[in-house]
Amino acid sequence: MNRELLDKAIQLREEGRAKQDQAMLAEVRAMLLDLAAAYPQDAEINYQTAVAHDNSGMGRDAIPFYVQAIDQGLAGADLERALLGLGSTYRYLGFYEEAEKTLRRGVKEFPHHRGLQAFLALALYNTGKHQESTELLLTNLLETTSDEKLQYFSRPLAYYASHLDEVGE
């Protein structure tokens, strides 16, 4: 693998994303597509190619690169980001079951990643699992909020999060 060229592409992708410079992102995609063609079995190159497409609003084109990178054994923070990127892209494109499956894997492997949990909640909503979606969102809200009014009601809200259909007498 050409590490120098990959590092340059990653740097340019980050810069292009920050500036929302579509010309720069197109240049990066071309660089990464060339690298992916030259090194098709390299998980990191496939992952970076997926991210570059995603950053360019080309999620449909990103999917096969995400899938290939994950299948090739991507690990650590790159796997975490790939599962989030793939899951959120599936969801955005209306592939809700695939999104749920991918994001569930992400939450299982990275249980403290709140972004994965939030996107899973969205996918759960889309697959009709409204109770699980609401419970996940409320739990995350209550675990992260500093809002005094929400903290005051945290006990009943935490209870209701898992008892949404319960009614009193």
N, CA, C and O of each residue as an XYZ file, in Angstrom:
676
protein
N       0.840     -1.186      0.000
C       0.000      0.000      0.000
C       0.883      1.247      0.000
O       1.969      1.251      0.580
N       0.413      2.282     -0.645
C       1.124      3.560     -0.689
C       0.631      4.426      0.473
O      -0.320      5.194      0.322
N       1.284      4.297      1.635
C       0.875      4.989      2.859
C       0.900      6.506      2.696
O       0.013      7.209      3.180
N       1.910      6.990      2.018
C       2.057      8.446      1.829
C       0.865      9.012      1.056
O       0.312     10.047      1.427
N       0.479      8.332     -0.010
C      -0.649      8.791     -0.821
C      -1.961      8.685     -0.039
O      -2.811      9.571     -0.132
N      -2.126      7.614      0.725
C      -3.332      7.466      1.534
C      -3.411      8.568      2.587
O      -4.472      9.164      2.775
N      -2.316      8.843      3.267
C      -2.296      9.911      4.280
C      -2.628     11.263      3.658
O      -3.342     12.067      4.257
N      -2.113     11.512      2.463
C      -2.413     12.776      1.771
C      -3.904     12.851      1.432
O      -4.522     13.905      1.585
N      -4.478     11.745      0.974
C      -5.903     11.716      0.642
C      -6.761     11.964      1.884
O      -7.752     12.692      1.823
N      -6.379     11.363      3.000
C      -7.130     11.556      4.249
C      -7.072     13.016      4.677
O      -8.086     13.594      5.068
N      -5.893     13.606      4.602
C      -5.735     15.016      4.976
C      -6.595     15.910      4.077
O      -7.289     16.801      4.566
N      -6.546     15.670      2.767
C      -7.343     16.469      1.835
C      -8.840     16.257      2.051
O      -9.622     17.200      1.933
N      -9.245     15.018      2.368
C     -10.654     14.737      2.612
C     -11.139     15.524      3.822
O     -12.215     16.122      3.793
N     -10.336     15.519      4.887
C     -10.721     16.267      6.088
C     -10.834     17.764      5.780
O     -11.772     18.427      6.223
N      -9.893     18.274      5.035
C      -9.909     19.688      4.664
C     -11.099     19.992      3.768
O     -11.798     20.984      3.978
N     -11.333     19.151      2.775
C     -12.470     19.341      1.865
C     -13.797     19.255      2.577
O     -14.723     20.006      2.271
N     -13.896     18.341      3.529
C     -15.129     18.204      4.311
C     -15.364     19.449      5.154
O     -16.472     19.984      5.191
N     -14.318     19.905      5.829
C     -14.435     21.085      6.687
C     -14.861     22.315      5.887
O     -15.660     23.124      6.358
N     -14.328     22.447      4.691
C     -14.638     23.608      3.839
C     -15.870     23.385      2.973
O     -16.364     24.316      2.336
N     -16.372     22.137      2.950
C     -17.448     21.754      2.038
C     -17.064     22.096      0.600
O     -17.871     22.606     -0.178
N     -15.810     21.800      0.275
C     -15.243     22.071     -1.043
C     -15.435     20.835     -1.923
O     -14.680     19.867     -1.827
N     -16.463     20.884     -2.789
C     -16.798     19.723     -3.611
C     -15.706     19.381     -4.624
O     -15.516     18.210     -4.953
N     -14.994     20.381     -5.116
C     -13.907     20.109     -6.058
C     -12.784     19.336     -5.363
O     -12.225     18.397     -5.929
N     -12.467     19.732     -4.153
C     -11.427     19.043     -3.394
C     -11.882     17.613     -3.070
O     -11.093     16.673     -3.161
N     -13.139     17.458     -2.697
C     -13.658     16.124     -2.388
C     -13.666     15.233     -3.632
O     -13.421     14.030     -3.534
N     -13.947     15.814     -4.794
C     -13.900     15.037     -6.042
C     -12.473     14.566     -6.325
O     -12.260     13.436     -6.764
N     -11.512     15.431     -6.072
C     -10.099     15.063     -6.256
C      -9.721     13.918     -5.321
O      -9.032     12.980     -5.722
N     -10.176     14.002     -4.080
C      -9.884     12.968     -3.091
C     -10.538     11.643     -3.499
O      -9.911     10.588     -3.412
N     -11.784     11.700     -3.938
C     -12.459     10.468     -4.372
C     -11.682      9.799     -5.500
O     -11.519      8.579     -5.507
N     -11.204     10.593     -6.448
C     -10.424     10.033     -7.564
C      -9.146      9.380     -7.052
O      -8.785      8.289     -7.493
N      -8.461     10.043     -6.121
C      -7.229      9.469     -5.543
C      -7.535      8.142     -4.856
O      -6.818      7.158     -5.036
N      -8.600      8.130     -4.071
C      -8.926      6.930     -3.305
C      -9.454      5.808     -4.203
O      -9.192      4.633     -3.945
N     -10.187      6.163     -5.243
C     -10.645      5.131     -6.181
C      -9.457      4.469     -6.877
O      -9.463      3.259     -7.105
N      -8.443      5.259     -7.211
C      -7.216      4.700     -7.799
C      -6.524      3.765     -6.804
O      -6.074      2.680     -7.170
N      -6.445      4.196     -5.554
C      -5.828      3.354     -4.525
C      -6.634      2.071     -4.303
O      -6.060      0.992     -4.155
N      -7.958      2.190     -4.281
C      -8.818      1.013     -4.078
C      -8.675      0.034     -5.238
O      -8.732     -1.179     -5.037
N      -8.492      0.549     -6.437
C      -8.287     -0.331     -7.602
C      -6.935     -1.033     -7.509
O      -6.806     -2.199     -7.882
N      -5.943     -0.326     -7.016
C      -4.601     -0.901     -6.907
C      -4.479     -1.857     -5.714
O      -3.709     -2.816     -5.762
N      -5.241     -1.593     -4.643
C      -5.157     -2.395     -3.416
C      -6.565     -2.782     -2.959
O      -7.010     -2.324     -1.907
N      -7.274     -3.614     -3.725
C      -8.674     -3.917     -3.415
C      -8.881     -4.676     -2.100
O      -9.990     -4.680     -1.566
N      -7.851     -5.307     -1.579
C      -7.983     -6.068     -0.336
C      -7.581     -5.274      0.906
O      -7.484     -5.841      1.995
N      -7.351     -3.989      0.756
C      -6.932     -3.159      1.879
C      -8.166     -2.525      2.546
O      -8.821     -1.656      1.971
N      -8.458     -2.975      3.750
C      -9.649     -2.508      4.472
C      -9.609     -0.997      4.719
O     -10.629     -0.323      4.579
N      -8.453     -0.468      5.081
C      -8.366      0.968      5.384
C      -8.630      1.817      4.135
O      -9.308      2.842      4.209
N      -8.096      1.391      3.001
C      -8.336      2.138      1.759
C      -9.819      2.083      1.396
O     -10.395      3.096      1.001
N     -10.431      0.924      1.523
C     -11.863      0.817      1.224
C     -12.691      1.674      2.174
O     -13.652      2.322      1.758
N     -12.317      1.673      3.442
C     -13.005      2.509      4.425
C     -12.866      3.993      4.080
O     -13.859      4.720      4.074
N     -11.654      4.444      3.797
C     -11.443      5.854      3.473
C     -12.176      6.241      2.188
O     -12.659      7.366      2.062
N     -12.257      5.315      1.241
C     -12.995      5.567     -0.002
C     -14.481      5.730      0.297
O     -15.147      6.590     -0.280
N     -14.995      4.904      1.201
C     -16.403      5.021      1.613
C     -16.659      6.375      2.258
O     -17.626      7.057      1.919
N     -15.797      6.761      3.182
C     -15.973      8.036      3.892
C     -15.927      9.207      2.910
O     -16.724     10.140      3.016
N     -15.006      9.160      1.965
C     -14.907     10.248      0.980
C     -16.194     10.364      0.168
O     -16.652     11.471     -0.115
N     -16.772      9.235     -0.205
C     -18.044      9.273     -0.941
C     -19.169      9.797     -0.045
O     -19.990     10.606     -0.477
N     -19.199      9.331      1.201
C     -20.209      9.795      2.154
C     -20.086     11.298      2.379
O     -21.091     12.010      2.388
N     -18.858     11.783      2.562
C     -18.634     13.218      2.779
C     -19.078     14.050      1.583
O     -19.352     15.243      1.715
N     -19.146     13.423      0.427
C     -19.539     14.116     -0.805
C     -21.026     13.987     -1.099
O     -21.491     14.425     -2.151
N     -21.779     13.386     -0.173
C     -23.203     13.197     -0.399
C     -23.502     12.057     -1.362
O     -24.570     12.025     -1.973
N     -22.572     11.128     -1.499
C     -22.723     10.010     -2.427
C     -22.817      8.693     -1.646
O     -22.049      7.758     -1.871
N     -23.785      8.652     -0.723
C     -23.937      7.510      0.159
C     -24.132      6.190     -0.558
O     -23.562      5.174     -0.162
N     -24.929      6.200     -1.602
C     -25.188      4.959     -2.342
C     -23.874      4.372     -2.868
O     -23.688      3.156     -2.852
N     -22.967      5.233     -3.333
C     -21.665      4.776     -3.825
C     -20.730      4.376     -2.683
O     -19.790      3.610     -2.894
N     -20.978      4.884     -1.484
C     -20.143      4.567     -0.329
C     -20.413      3.159      0.201
O     -19.503      2.507      0.712
N     -21.645      2.690      0.084
C     -22.058      1.428      0.697
C     -21.134      0.262      0.373
O     -20.660     -0.396      1.299
N     -20.852     -0.031     -0.909
C     -20.014     -1.212     -1.160
C     -18.607     -1.098     -0.566
O     -18.007     -2.110     -0.203
N     -18.085      0.107     -0.465
C     -16.762      0.288      0.139
C     -16.816      0.058      1.652
O     -15.912     -0.552      2.222
N     -17.885      0.550      2.303
C     -18.062      0.279      3.729
C     -18.156     -1.229      3.971
O     -17.462     -1.777      4.827
N     -19.020     -1.884      3.207
C     -19.238     -3.318      3.386
C     -17.933     -4.084      3.184
O     -17.597     -4.964      3.977
N     -17.206     -3.754      2.133
C     -15.955     -4.453      1.855
C     -14.944     -4.223      2.982
O     -14.283     -5.164      3.420
N     -14.820     -2.991      3.448
C     -13.864     -2.691      4.520
C     -14.211     -3.473      5.789
O     -13.327     -4.031      6.439
N     -15.485     -3.509      6.132
C     -15.923     -4.241      7.331
C     -15.647     -5.732      7.154
O     -15.127     -6.384      8.060
N     -15.992     -6.261      5.999
C     -15.753     -7.679      5.717
C     -14.273     -8.034      5.711
O     -13.904     -9.177      5.979
N     -13.430     -7.058      5.408
C     -11.981     -7.293      5.354
C     -11.321     -7.174      6.729
O     -10.100     -7.279      6.845
N     -12.119     -6.958      7.758
C     -11.565     -6.972      9.108
C     -11.219     -5.622      9.698
O     -10.385     -5.543     10.600
N     -11.833     -4.565      9.216
C     -11.623     -3.245      9.810
C     -11.837     -3.356     11.320
O     -12.701     -4.112     11.763
N     -11.073     -2.625     12.105
C     -11.169     -2.734     13.559
C     -11.057     -1.368     14.222
O     -10.756     -0.365     13.574
N     -11.304     -1.354     15.510
C     -11.114     -0.159     16.322
C     -11.988      1.010     15.916
O     -13.139      0.838     15.515
N     -11.419      2.208     16.028
C     -12.157      3.436     15.741
C     -12.658      3.478     14.290
O     -13.727      4.026     14.019
N     -11.886      2.900     13.360
C     -12.329      2.880     11.966
C     -13.578      2.005     11.806
O     -14.489      2.367     11.062
N     -13.629      0.867     12.492
C     -14.816      0.014     12.440
C     -16.004      0.733     13.060
O     -17.112      0.683     12.527
N     -15.778      1.390     14.169
C     -16.822      2.146     14.852
C     -17.445      3.165     13.889
O     -18.667      3.250     13.764
N     -16.599      3.920     13.224
C     -17.064      4.955     12.278
C     -17.691      4.324     11.043
O     -18.660      4.857     10.504
N     -17.152      3.196     10.587
C     -17.704      2.528      9.404
C     -19.109      1.997      9.686
O     -19.997      2.119      8.842
N     -19.314      1.413     10.853
C     -20.649      0.909     11.195
C     -21.646      2.060     11.306
O     -22.793      1.934     10.877
N     -21.209      3.179     11.881
C     -22.072      4.354     11.959
C     -22.363      4.892     10.567
O     -23.516      5.171     10.237
N     -21.325      5.040      9.747
C     -21.511      5.562      8.396
C     -22.392      4.671      7.551
O     -23.296      5.158      6.872
N     -22.143      3.369      7.581
C     -22.944      2.430      6.794
C     -24.378      2.394      7.296
O     -25.317      2.452      6.502
N     -24.552      2.300      8.606
C     -25.903      2.240      9.169
C     -26.715      3.491      8.885
O     -27.885      3.410      8.510
N     -26.093      4.647      9.063
C     -26.833      5.897      8.821
C     -27.112      6.088      7.336
O     -28.141      6.655      6.970
N     -26.210      5.624      6.477
C     -26.430      5.712      5.033
C     -27.564      4.793      4.610
O     -28.436      5.197      3.840
N     -27.561      3.561      5.103
C     -28.679      2.648      4.824
C     -30.001      3.297      5.229
O     -30.970      3.270      4.471
N     -30.036      3.876      6.418
C     -31.263      4.485      6.917
C     -31.702      5.656      6.030
O     -32.874      5.765      5.668
N     -30.773      6.507      5.694
C     -31.061      7.668      4.857
C     -31.650      7.253      3.506
O     -32.536      7.919      2.969
N     -31.141      6.142      2.971
C     -31.597      5.671      1.660
C     -32.843      4.790      1.740
O     -33.331      4.315      0.714
N     -33.363      4.568      2.958
C     -34.593      3.802      3.115
C     -34.401      2.314      3.281
O     -35.376      1.564      3.235
N     -33.177      1.861      3.473
C     -32.905      0.444      3.722
C     -32.925      0.224      5.236
O     -31.888     -0.012      5.857
N     -34.119      0.306      5.814
C     -34.263      0.377      7.260
C     -33.829     -0.898      7.994
O     -33.204     -0.810      9.051
N     -34.146     -2.063      7.460
C     -33.745     -3.303      8.125
C     -32.217     -3.442      8.143
O     -31.639     -3.840      9.154
N     -31.569     -3.112      7.016
C     -30.115     -3.161      6.964
C     -29.506     -2.158      7.931
O     -28.498     -2.435      8.583
N     -30.136     -0.982      8.016
C     -29.665      0.041      8.949
C     -29.753     -0.470     10.380
O     -28.795     -0.360     11.145
N     -30.901     -1.027     10.738
C     -31.081     -1.532     12.104
C     -30.046     -2.616     12.420
O     -29.421     -2.589     13.481
N     -29.868     -3.555     11.513
C     -28.913     -4.650     11.729
C     -27.493     -4.101     11.914
O     -26.783     -4.507     12.834
N     -27.089     -3.191     11.050
C     -25.744     -2.617     11.106
C     -25.538     -1.817     12.389
O     -24.508     -1.944     13.050
N     -26.522     -0.995     12.734
C     -26.393     -0.148     13.917
C     -26.487     -0.966     15.210
O     -25.844     -0.624     16.203
N     -27.276     -2.034     15.206
C     -27.295     -2.925     16.383
C     -25.915     -3.538     16.601
O     -25.439     -3.633     17.733
N     -25.280     -3.952     15.511
C     -23.922     -4.483     15.637
C     -23.001     -3.414     16.213
O     -22.190     -3.690     17.097
N     -23.135     -2.187     15.703
C     -22.303     -1.097     16.204
C     -22.494     -0.857     17.692
O     -21.518     -0.684     18.421
N     -23.737     -0.844     18.149
C     -24.029     -0.612     19.569
C     -23.520     -1.785     20.407
O     -23.031     -1.591     21.520
N     -23.636     -2.996     19.872
C     -23.136     -4.172     20.599
C     -21.615     -4.100     20.764
O     -21.092     -4.368     21.846
N     -20.909     -3.737     19.687
C     -19.448     -3.692     19.740
C     -18.897     -2.428     20.400
O     -17.794     -2.434     20.946
N     -19.677     -1.339     20.343
C     -19.244     -0.052     20.905
C     -20.389      0.518     21.751
O     -21.003      1.516     21.372
N     -20.679     -0.117     22.899
C     -21.880      0.217     23.670
C     -21.921      1.629     24.249
O     -22.989      2.089     24.653
N     -20.802      2.318     24.300
C     -20.803      3.666     24.883
C     -20.841      4.772     23.825
O     -20.742      5.951     24.166
N     -20.980      4.413     22.570
C     -20.998      5.393     21.482
C     -22.430      5.921     21.325
O     -23.299      5.240     20.781
N     -22.651      7.111     21.800
C     -24.005      7.690     21.787
C     -24.509      7.966     20.369
O     -25.713      7.897     20.121
N     -23.609      8.276     19.443
C     -24.023      8.498     18.063
C     -24.620      7.242     17.458
O     -25.656      7.301     16.796
N     -23.977      6.110     17.680
C     -24.523      4.836     17.201
C     -25.900      4.588     17.809
O     -26.817      4.147     17.117
N     -26.043      4.871     19.096
C     -27.324      4.659     19.764
C     -28.411      5.574     19.191
O     -29.549      5.144     18.999
N     -28.064      6.817     18.924
C     -29.056      7.749     18.378
C     -29.497      7.337     16.975
O     -30.686      7.378     16.657
N     -28.540      6.940     16.140
C     -28.913      6.491     14.798
C     -29.691      5.176     14.849
O     -30.580      4.950     14.028
N     -29.360      4.304     15.814
C     -30.142      3.087     15.982
C     -31.574      3.439     16.362
O     -32.515      2.830     15.852
N     -31.751      4.408     17.247
C     -33.103      4.822     17.627
C     -33.894      5.300     16.410
O     -35.082      5.002     16.287
N     -33.249      6.029     15.522
C     -33.924      6.470     14.294
C     -34.314      5.277     13.421
O     -35.427      5.223     12.898
N     -33.401      4.330     13.266
C     -33.687      3.139     12.463
C     -34.803      2.315     13.097
O     -35.647      1.766     12.389
N     -34.811      2.224     14.413
C     -35.875      1.497     15.107
C     -37.224      2.161     14.850
O     -38.227      1.478     14.644
N     -37.248      3.468     14.862
C     -38.485      4.183     14.521
C     -38.936      3.782     13.113
O     -40.109      3.481     12.889
N     -37.993      3.784     12.171
C     -38.321      3.468     10.784
C     -38.777      2.026     10.581
O     -39.516      1.742      9.638
N     -38.345      1.110     11.455
C     -38.773     -0.288     11.331
C     -39.990     -0.577     12.206
O     -40.370     -1.734     12.386
N     -40.595      0.471     12.746
C     -41.832      0.311     13.508
C     -41.637     -0.074     14.958
O     -42.608     -0.410     15.636
N     -40.428     -0.037     15.448
C     -40.145     -0.388     16.838
C     -40.115      0.896     17.675
O     -39.087      1.273     18.238
N     -41.266      1.544     17.734
C     -41.369      2.865     18.347
C     -41.056      2.849     19.839
O     -40.414      3.768     20.347
N     -41.501      1.818     20.542
C     -41.245      1.759     21.975
C     -39.748      1.658     22.257
O     -39.225      2.392     23.097
N     -39.054      0.753     21.561
C     -37.610      0.599     21.766
C     -36.864      1.871     21.369
O     -35.891      2.257     22.017
N     -37.325      2.516     20.302
C     -36.715      3.753     19.839
C     -36.839      4.851     20.894
O     -35.861      5.523     21.222
N     -38.035      5.023     21.415
C     -38.278      6.062     22.418
C     -37.510      5.779     23.698
O     -36.957      6.694     24.308
N     -37.474      4.514     24.108
C     -36.731      4.141     25.313
C     -35.244      4.472     25.161
O     -34.627      5.018     26.076
N     -34.682      4.141     24.013
C     -33.268      4.411     23.767
C     -32.982      5.917     23.773
O     -31.996      6.363     24.361
N     -33.841      6.688     23.122
C     -33.645      8.141     23.087
C     -33.782      8.763     24.477
O     -32.957      9.586     24.875
N     -34.826      8.370     25.216
C     -35.013      8.920     26.562
C     -33.847      8.550     27.479
O     -33.363      9.387     28.241
N     -33.406      7.319     27.406
C     -32.289      6.880     28.240
C     -31.046      7.700     27.942
O     -30.369      8.154     28.865
N     -30.737      7.896     26.671
C     -29.569      8.694     26.304
C     -29.729     10.141     26.748
O     -28.775     10.747     27.236
N     -30.906     10.692     26.586
C     -31.153     12.065     27.015
C     -30.928     12.204     28.516
O     -30.240     13.120     28.967
N     -31.506     11.299     29.276
C     -31.387     11.396     30.729
C     -29.958     11.161     31.222
O     -29.551     11.723     32.239
N     -29.208     10.345     30.513
C     -27.826     10.072     30.920
C     -26.860     11.188     30.536
O     -25.735     11.229     31.036
N     -27.281     12.083     29.664
C     -26.343     13.107     29.193
C     -26.778     14.539     29.485
O     -25.985     15.466     29.317
N     -28.006     14.736     29.914
C     -28.494     16.110     30.071
C     -27.943     16.785     31.333
O     -27.687     16.144     32.352
N     -27.775     18.080     31.220
C     -27.445     18.887     32.393
C     -28.613     19.832     32.709
O     -28.523     20.679     33.597
N     -29.687     19.667     31.972
C     -30.866     20.495     32.183
C     -31.498     20.186     33.547
O     -31.865     19.044     33.819
N     -31.622     21.197     34.388
C     -32.117     21.009     35.753
C     -33.546     20.469     35.787
O     -33.872     19.628     36.624
N     -34.379     20.940     34.900
C     -35.786     20.505     34.899
C     -35.886     19.030     34.509
O     -36.674     18.286     35.093
N     -35.089     18.606     33.521
C     -35.098     17.189     33.156
C     -34.499     16.340     34.274
O     -34.989     15.247     34.558
N     -33.442     16.842     34.908
C     -32.836     16.095     36.010
C     -33.821     15.930     37.170
O     -33.845     14.887     37.823
N     -34.630     16.959     37.423
C     -35.625     16.899     38.495
C     -36.619     15.754     38.254
O     -37.049     15.082     39.191
N     -36.970     15.550     36.997
C     -37.943     14.510     36.645
C     -37.278     13.233     36.123
O     -37.933     12.401     35.495
N     -35.988     13.085     36.382
C     -35.261     11.951     35.802
C     -35.794     10.602     36.281
O     -35.852      9.654     35.497
N     -36.177     10.499     37.535
C     -36.659      9.205     38.030
C     -37.941      8.754     37.329
O     -37.995      7.629     36.831
N     -38.970      9.597     37.277
C     -40.175      9.133     36.577
C     -39.939      8.960     35.071
O     -40.485      8.039     34.463
N     -39.139      9.828     34.475
C     -38.868      9.677     33.040
C     -38.108      8.386     32.753
O     -38.386      7.711     31.762
N     -37.160      8.042     33.607
C     -36.427      6.786     33.429
C     -37.377      5.597     33.557
O     -37.262      4.622     32.815
N     -38.301      5.681     34.484
C     -39.293      4.607     34.635
C     -40.175      4.521     33.388
O     -40.370      3.441     32.830
N     -40.699      5.652     32.962
C     -41.600      5.656     31.802
C     -40.893      5.232     30.520
O     -41.535      4.712     29.607
N     -39.591      5.445     30.439
C     -38.850      5.058     29.237
C     -39.056      3.588     28.917
O     -39.144      3.213     27.748
N     -39.134      2.750     29.950
C     -39.337      1.318     29.707
C     -40.749      0.848     30.031
O     -41.013     -0.354     30.041
N     -41.654      1.779     30.294
C     -43.056      1.454     30.578
C     -43.972      2.415     29.809
O     -44.908      2.978     30.376
N     -43.698      2.588     28.550
C     -44.399      3.603     27.766
C     -45.913      3.373     27.648
O     -46.676      4.332     27.533
N     -46.333      2.143     27.675
C     -47.764      1.859     27.484
C     -48.521      1.662     28.795
O     -49.714      1.358     28.793
N     -47.822      1.835     29.904
C     -48.451      1.646     31.209
C     -49.373      2.815     31.524
O     -49.031      3.972     31.277
N     -50.551      2.503     32.075
C     -51.482      3.552     32.509
C     -51.804      3.335     33.976
O     -51.776      2.209     34.473
N     -52.108      4.415     34.653
C     -52.446      4.341     36.078
C     -53.895      3.951     36.303
O     -54.696      3.854     35.373
N     -54.193      3.738     37.545
C     -55.566      3.360     37.900
C     -56.403      4.558     38.205
O     -57.584      4.421     38.523
